Amino acid sequence: MQHARALDRLVARAQLAGEAVLLEPAQERAAGPRPPLVPGDELAAALGIRPGPELGALLQRLEEDRFAGVVSTREQAIERARALQTLFRRRRRRG
Protein backbone atom coordinates (compact mmCIF):
# COMPACT_ATOMS: atom_id res chain seq x y z
CA MET A 1 0.00 0.00 0.00
CA GLN A 2 2.85 2.35 0.83
CA HIS A 3 4.36 1.78 -2.63
CA ALA A 4 1.03 2.57 -4.29
CA ARG A 5 0.80 5.89 -2.43
CA ALA A 6 4.37 6.74 -3.36
CA LEU A 7 3.61 5.95 -6.99
CA ASP A 8 0.48 8.13 -6.87
CA ARG A 9 2.55 11.02 -5.51
CA LEU A 10 5.12 10.53 -8.24
CA VAL A 11 2.43 10.56 -10.93
CA ALA A 12 0.85 13.70 -9.46
CA ARG A 13 4.21 15.49 -9.34
CA ALA A 14 5.03 14.52 -12.91
CA GLN A 15 1.64 15.69 -14.13
CA LEU A 16 1.90 18.97 -12.23
CA ALA A 17 5.38 19.62 -13.56
CA GLY A 18 4.25 18.87 -17.10
CA GLU A 19 7.24 16.61 -17.60
CA ALA A 20 7.22 13.73 -20.05
CA VAL A 21 7.96 10.84 -17.71
CA LEU A 22 7.73 7.19 -18.58
CA LEU A 23 5.41 6.12 -15.79
CA GLU A 24 3.60 3.21 -17.42
CA PRO A 25 6.28 0.59 -16.64
CA ALA A 26 6.37 1.71 -12.99
CA GLN A 27 2.59 1.57 -12.76
CA GLU A 28 2.57 -1.92 -14.30
CA ARG A 29 5.15 -3.18 -11.81
CA ALA A 30 3.17 -1.70 -8.93
CA ALA A 31 0.08 -3.57 -10.14
CA GLY A 32 1.88 -6.91 -9.75
CA PRO A 33 2.80 -9.65 -12.19
CA ARG A 34 0.82 -9.99 -15.38
CA PRO A 35 -0.53 -13.34 -16.54
CA PRO A 36 1.57 -14.88 -19.32
CA LEU A 37 0.55 -14.29 -22.92
CA VAL A 38 0.42 -18.07 -23.30
CA PRO A 39 0.10 -20.36 -20.27
CA GLY A 40 2.72 -23.11 -20.10
CA ASP A 41 0.32 -25.98 -20.78
CA GLU A 42 -1.06 -24.23 -23.86
CA LEU A 43 2.42 -23.40 -25.15
CA ALA A 44 3.52 -27.01 -24.63
CA ALA A 45 0.51 -28.21 -26.63
CA ALA A 46 1.10 -25.68 -29.41
CA LEU A 47 4.75 -26.72 -29.72
CA GLY A 48 4.22 -30.43 -29.14
CA ILE A 49 6.59 -30.60 -26.16
CA ARG A 50 6.29 -31.86 -22.60
CA PRO A 51 6.68 -29.76 -19.48
CA GLY A 52 10.32 -29.52 -18.48
CA PRO A 53 13.43 -27.35 -18.70
CA GLU A 54 12.92 -26.52 -22.38
CA LEU A 55 9.41 -25.23 -21.74
CA GLY A 56 10.59 -23.28 -18.69
CA ALA A 57 13.37 -21.64 -20.71
CA LEU A 58 10.92 -20.72 -23.46
CA LEU A 59 8.43 -19.21 -21.00
CA GLN A 60 11.17 -17.19 -19.32
CA ARG A 61 12.46 -15.89 -22.63
CA LEU A 62 8.94 -14.99 -23.78
CA GLU A 63 8.43 -12.96 -20.62
CA GLU A 64 11.72 -11.13 -21.25
CA ASP A 65 10.70 -10.52 -24.86
CA ARG A 66 7.32 -9.24 -23.69
CA PHE A 67 8.99 -6.78 -21.34
CA ALA A 68 11.29 -5.65 -24.17
CA GLY A 69 8.33 -5.13 -26.51
CA VAL A 70 9.28 -7.93 -28.91
CA VAL A 71 5.96 -9.75 -28.41
CA SER A 72 2.62 -8.45 -27.22
CA THR A 73 0.03 -11.00 -28.33
CA ARG A 74 -0.58 -14.69 -27.78
CA GLU A 75 0.02 -15.41 -31.48
CA GLN A 76 3.31 -13.50 -31.52
CA ALA A 77 4.43 -15.36 -28.41
CA ILE A 78 3.75 -18.76 -29.97
CA GLU A 79 5.57 -17.82 -33.18
CA ARG A 80 8.50 -16.47 -31.17
CA ALA A 81 8.57 -19.66 -29.08
CA ARG A 82 8.74 -21.75 -32.26
CA ALA A 83 11.70 -19.71 -33.48
CA LEU A 84 13.42 -19.94 -30.10
CA GLN A 85 12.78 -23.69 -29.94
CA THR A 86 14.59 -24.11 -33.25
CA LEU A 87 17.46 -21.93 -32.03
CA PHE A 88 17.77 -23.85 -28.74
CA ARG A 89 17.85 -27.18 -30.58
CA ARG A 90 20.55 -25.99 -32.99
CA ARG A 91 22.68 -24.85 -30.07
CA ARG A 92 22.31 -28.21 -28.32
CA ARG A 93 23.41 -30.08 -31.43
CA ARG A 94 26.52 -27.91 -31.78
CA GLY A 95 27.69 -28.75 -28.37
C-alpha positions in Angstrom: 0.0 0.0 0.0 2.8 2.4 0.8 4.4 1.8 -2.6 1.0 2.6 -4.3 0.8 5.9 -2.4 4.4 6.7 -3.4 3.6 5.9 -7.0 0.5 8.1 -6.9 2.5 11.0 -5.5 5.1 10.5 -8.2 2.4 10.6 -10.9 0.9 13.7 -9.5 4.2 15.5 -9.3 5.0 14.5 -12.9 1.6 15.7 -14.1 1.9 19.0 -12.2 5.4 19.6 -13.6 4.2 18.9 -17.1 7.2 16.6 -17.6 7.2 13.7 -20.0 8.0 10.8 -17.7 7.7 7.2 -18.6 5.4 6.1 -15.8 3.6 3.2 -17.4 6.3 0.6 -16.6 6.4 1.7 -13.0 2.6 1.6 -12.8 2.6 -1.9 -14.3 5.2 -3.2 -11.8 3.2 -1.7 -8.9 0.1 -3.6 -10.1 1.9 -6.9 -9.7 2.8 -9.6 -12.2 0.8 -10.0 -15.4 -0.5 -13.3 -16.5 1.6 -14.9 -19.3 0.5 -14.3 -22.9 0.4 -18.1 -23.3 0.1 -20.4 -20.3 2.7 -23.1 -20.1 0.3 -26.0 -20.8 -1.1 -24.2 -23.9 2.4 -23.4 -25.2 3.5 -27.0 -24.6 0.5 -28.2 -26.6 1.1 -25.7 -29.4 4.8 -26.7 -29.7 4.2 -30.4 -29.1 6.6 -30.6 -26.2 6.3 -31.9 -22.6 6.7 -29.8 -19.5 10.3 -29.5 -18.5 13.4 -27.4 -18.7 12.9 -26.5 -22.4 9.4 -25.2 -21.7 10.6 -23.3 -18.7 13.4 -21.6 -20.7 10.9 -20.7 -23.5 8.4 -19.2 -21.0 11.2 -17.2 -19.3 12.5 -15.9 -22.6 8.9 -15.0 -23.8 8.4 -13.0 -20.6 11.7 -11.1 -21.3 10.7 -10.5 -24.9 7.3 -9.2 -23.7 9.0 -6.8 -21.3 11.3 -5.6 -24.2 8.3 -5.1 -26.5 9.3 -7.9 -28.9 6.0 -9.8 -28.4 2.6 -8.4 -27.2 0.0 -11.0 -28.3 -0.6 -14.7 -27.8 0.0 -15.4 -31.5 3.3 -13.5 -31.5 4.4 -15.4 -28.4 3.7 -18.8 -30.0 5.6 -17.8 -33.2 8.5 -16.5 -31.2 8.6 -19.7 -29.1 8.7 -21.8 -32.3 11.7 -19.7 -33.5 13.4 -19.9 -30.1 12.8 -23.7 -29.9 14.6 -24.1 -33.3 17.5 -21.9 -32.0 17.8 -23.9 -28.7 17.8 -27.2 -30.6 20.6 -26.0 -33.0 22.7 -24.8 -30.1 22.3 -28.2 -28.3 23.4 -30.1 -31.4 26.5 -27.9 -31.8 27.7 -28.7 -28.4 
